[in-house]
């Protein structure tokens, strides 16, 4: 691995190492994870605000799809849960969704539902039909 390569894939590849160090009690690794949680939460909040996903009172509900290895739970660190906890302080209507299928499958299902809607057919609507779970903070 080239440590000077700033690509996200290279950085994300270090997450398991940082998590393992944090779980072993390393203070610096813990701070890195905490900073990462705060930065992810700030990014999500910026998008939510910009797109007006939660209504004018900031209490409306909106889905937050949790994908990517960084957001998967570990023994002591659940980065995804921590991100949702940070977001829910400002936006209590956040509805975290952890898909059970690969992103490409989800994109295909969204496209399929769009086509069904355009043809005036009934699209799939339930989380069971989409094969995903709605996680609660």
N, C-alpha and C positions, 0 to 999 in steps of 0.2 A: 504494500500500500504506500502510495506517495503522500506523505503527510502535508506536503505543500499544496496539494490539489484541493481547491476550495469547493469542489462540487458537493451538492447536498448528499449524494449517495455515499461519498467518502466520509462525510461527517456522520451521517446516520449509521454507518457501519461501526462507529465507535460507541454508540449508545449502549449495547450490551456490556461493554467493558466498564463504562462509567457507572451503569446501574449496579454491576457486580461490586465495584469499589465502594459505592455508596452503601450498599447492603452490608458490606464488610466493615462499615463505620468510618470510611474516609470522608473527612469534613469537606474537602475541596470538591470531591465528586458530588456530594450532597448539594453543595452550593451551585454547582453547574446544573444539576437537575432542577433545582428550585428556580434558577434563573430561566431555564428553558421553559418550564411551566408558565412562568409569568409572561415571557415573550410570546409563546403560543396563544395564551389567553388574550393578550393585547391585540394580536393579529386578528383573532376571531372577533373580538369586540369591535375593532375598526370596520370589519366587513359588515357585521350586523348593523352597526350604526349607519354606515354609508348606504346600505341597501334598504334600511328601514324595516328589517325583518321582525322586529319586536313591537311595532306600533309606537305611537307618540309617547305613551306612558312607560315604555320600556318593560311592560309586563306581558306582552303578547307572546304566544308560544311560537317556536320555530324549530325545525329539525337541525341537528348538528351531526353530520355523518362522520364517525370516528374511524378513519382508515389509516393504515401505515404501521409499520413495526414499532415506531417510536411510541405510539399510543397504547400498545399492548401492555397488560399487567405483568409485573414480575413478582418475586416473593414479597418484598416489602414496599416496592415502589410501583404505583399505578399512575403513570404520567397522565393518561387519559382522564382518569377520575379527578386528579388534581386540577387539570385544565378546566374540566366541567365545574368543579367547585369554585374556581376563580371566576368563571364566566357567570355562574348562577348568582353570585353576589350582586352583579349589576343587572343581569337579565334572568330573573327567576323562571321565565317560560322556556328556557332551553330544554330541548328534548334530544338527548344524545342517542344516536343510533349506531349500533355496531353491526355492520353487514355480515352475513354468513357466506356471502359469495364474493368472488373477485370483482374489483372495480369494473372490469370490462363487461362482466355479466350484468352488473347494475346499470351500466350505460346502455347496454342492449335492451334491458327491460324498460328503461326510461324512454328510449326511442320507440319501442313497441307500443307503449302506452300513448305516446304522442300520436303515432299513426292511428291507433284505435280511436283516440279522441277526435282526430281530424276526420275520420270516417264515420263519426257519430256512433261508435260502438262503445260499450262500457269498459273502461280500463280496469286493470287490477288495482285494488286499493288497500288491502290489508297487509300488515307486516308479515303474516303467514304466507300470503301469496308472493311476496317479494323475498321471502326467506331471509328475514332479518329480525333482529330483536331491538326493542326500544329500551335502552338502559336508563335507569333512574339515578340521578345524582345522589 
